[in-house]
Amino acid sequence: MRASMITLLVAIGLLLAQPAPGDIYDPEPNKLGIYFDLEFEGWYPCASATVGTMVTAYIILTNPTFGTLHRWEAAIRSTDGLLLSTSESIEGGGVNTSGSTLEFVVSYDAPIATEPVTVLATVQLFFIDLSASCLILTGVSNPSLPEDLPLVWPEVENPTVIQTTELYSNGVVASLWYCGGLPESPPDHCGQVVGVVKQNWGTLKSTYR
C-alpha cells in the first residue's frame, strides 16, 4: 500500500511538472526561439530525435511588443558537431537571401503582422551527428549590425537586437536529443560554436562515401 502511494505521488509530481500548453513558449516579451512542435503535444524546444532522421524545426518569435515585422536575421548553429539542413521555408511570403538553409536574411514585400506566437520559418534539419544536439540562435555571418545575436526590424530603418529563448543558461535554445543535465555553469559547457555548413542532397550523399 505504501509503495503504491509513493508511486502515485511520483506520477502526480511528474504530471504537474509538465508545462501546460500555454506555458510551452517563452513567456517573456520579444524572444526568438527554436521549437519542434506546433500542436501542443510536447515540450517544444526538445525534439528527442534519432540520429539519421530528419527533424522539422520552427523559428518562432514570441510575445513581440511591436505590431509589424519588416525584416529579420538569424542563424541556427550547433554548439558542437556537424549540423545539416536540407531545406527551409519562410512564412509570410518572406525571401531568404543568405544563400544558406541555416542562415536567414529575410525581407518581405510588405511588413507582416506579428502575433504572440509568430512562426517565421520552417527548417528541415538532418540529424546525423549526436554531438550536434545543442542548438543556439546567433547573428548571421555578415550581419547588418556588428552583433552576435539575431536582429529584427520593427520599422524599416530600425534594426534591433532580439534576445533568444534559454533552454539552459549557457545560451542553448533547443535540443535535438540529449542536451539535458547540462550544469548551469560554466556557461560554455557545450563548447564553442561551429560553422554552419550549407548542404544539398549531393553533398549529403558524399558524407557517407
TORFIFI-471570 format. One line per 2 residues: number of its first residue (from 1); for each residue x, y, z of C-alpha. Coordinates in steps of 0.05 Angstrom, whole numbers, plus 5000, padded with zeros to 4 digits. Layout:
N
NUM	X Y Z | ...
END
This chain:
209
1	5000 5000 5000 | 5056 5048 5019
3	5094 5032 4954 | 5031 5044 4913
5	5020 5111 4947 | 5093 5132 4933
7	5085 5111 4861 | 5021 5152 4856
9	5053 5213 4886 | 5113 5208 4839
11	5066 5202 4779 | 5026 5264 4802
13	5091 5302 4812 | 5115 5286 4742
15	5048 5306 4713 | 5049 5373 4749
17	5120 5385 4726 | 5100 5382 4653
19	5088 5450 4622 | 5016 5467 4604
21	5003 5486 4531 | 5002 5560 4549
23	5070 5553 4583 | 5105 5519 4526
25	5130 5583 4493 | 5177 5632 4527
27	5131 5678 4568 | 5179 5737 4565
29	5169 5792 4513 | 5209 5796 4449
31	5243 5728 4445 | 5266 5686 4386
33	5269 5610 4394 | 5272 5543 4360
35	5214 5496 4372 | 5195 5427 4345
37	5120 5421 4356 | 5063 5467 4337
39	5007 5421 4361 | 5014 5427 4437
41	5039 5355 4442 | 5104 5362 4478
43	5159 5406 4507 | 5172 5446 4445
45	5247 5461 4448 | 5265 5387 4457
47	5260 5340 4398 | 5283 5273 4426
49	5305 5257 4355 | 5341 5195 4329
51	5407 5201 4293 | 5398 5192 4219
53	5329 5224 4216 | 5300 5289 4190
55	5274 5337 4243 | 5226 5394 4228
57	5244 5456 4267 | 5209 5523 4272
59	5239 5591 4285 | 5186 5628 4325
61	5181 5699 4350 | 5144 5701 4416
63	5107 5757 4451 | 5132 5814 4408
65	5117 5884 4434 | 5117 5910 4362
67	5059 5900 4315 | 5095 5891 4248
69	5160 5860 4223 | 5197 5885 4161
71	5260 5842 4163 | 5298 5794 4207
73	5366 5760 4211 | 5386 5697 4249
75	5427 5634 4242 | 5416 5564 4271
77	5481 5535 4297 | 5502 5477 4340
79	5548 5485 4399 | 5588 5425 4375
81	5588 5374 4319 | 5561 5377 4247
83	5493 5409 4236 | 5460 5400 4169
85	5396 5426 4137 | 5364 5403 4072
87	5312 5458 4063 | 5278 5519 4093
89	5212 5553 4082 | 5199 5626 4101
91	5130 5643 4127 | 5091 5705 4108
93	5119 5709 4037 | 5188 5728 4061
95	5251 5716 4019 | 5317 5690 4048
97	5376 5720 4011 | 5431 5688 4054
99	5443 5630 4006 | 5441 5581 4064
101	5386 5538 4095 | 5415 5551 4164
103	5424 5626 4158 | 5367 5674 4148
105	5370 5744 4119 | 5296 5753 4108
107	5256 5811 4079 | 5183 5820 4059
109	5149 5858 4003 | 5103 5885 4057
111	5112 5881 4132 | 5078 5822 4165
113	5033 5829 4226 | 5061 5797 4289
115	5024 5754 4338 | 5041 5728 4408
117	5067 5666 4372 | 5094 5684 4303
119	5124 5628 4261 | 5179 5658 4218
121	5209 5597 4185 | 5206 5522 4179
123	5272 5485 4173 | 5287 5412 4157
125	5347 5391 4198 | 5385 5327 4181
127	5407 5298 4248 | 5470 5258 4232
129	5516 5278 4289 | 5497 5264 4361
131	5545 5316 4387 | 5506 5369 4348
133	5445 5362 4394 | 5451 5430 4428
135	5424 5487 4385 | 5432 5562 4391
137	5408 5622 4351 | 5460 5674 4332
139	5471 5730 4283 | 5488 5714 4211
141	5557 5711 4181 | 5551 5781 4151
143	5502 5817 4197 | 5471 5885 4183
145	5496 5907 4252 | 5560 5884 4287
147	5522 5840 4335 | 5526 5766 4354
149	5451 5759 4366 | 5393 5757 4316
151	5364 5822 4290 | 5292 5844 4276
153	5265 5906 4241 | 5201 5930 4275
155	5209 5991 4230 | 5241 5996 4161
157	5302 6034 4185 | 5305 6007 4256
159	5345 5942 4263 | 5342 5917 4335
161	5377 5861 4371 | 5328 5808 4396
163	5343 5762 4453 | 5336 5687 4445
165	5300 5638 4490 | 5342 5599 4540
167	5332 5525 4549 | 5395 5528 4591
169	5433 5587 4619 | 5492 5575 4571
171	5451 5601 4513 | 5424 5535 4486
173	5354 5548 4459 | 5335 5478 4437
175	5359 5406 4436 | 5354 5352 4382
177	5369 5295 4430 | 5401 5292 4499
179	5421 5362 4516 | 5393 5354 4586
181	5432 5351 4650 | 5476 5409 4629
183	5504 5444 4690 | 5484 5517 4699
185	5558 5534 4699 | 5606 5542 4666
187	5565 5577 4611 | 5606 5546 4555
189	5593 5474 4577 | 5572 5455 4506
191	5636 5483 4476 | 5647 5532 4420
193	5600 5548 4362 | 5619 5511 4299
195	5610 5539 4229 | 5544 5528 4193
197	5552 5480 4134 | 5507 5491 4074
199	5487 5424 4044 | 5447 5396 3988
201	5428 5324 3972 | 5492 5314 3932
203	5536 5335 3988 | 5494 5296 4038
205	5507 5233 3997 | 5581 5247 3995
207	5582 5249 4071 | 5572 5173 4070
209	5622 5156 4016
END
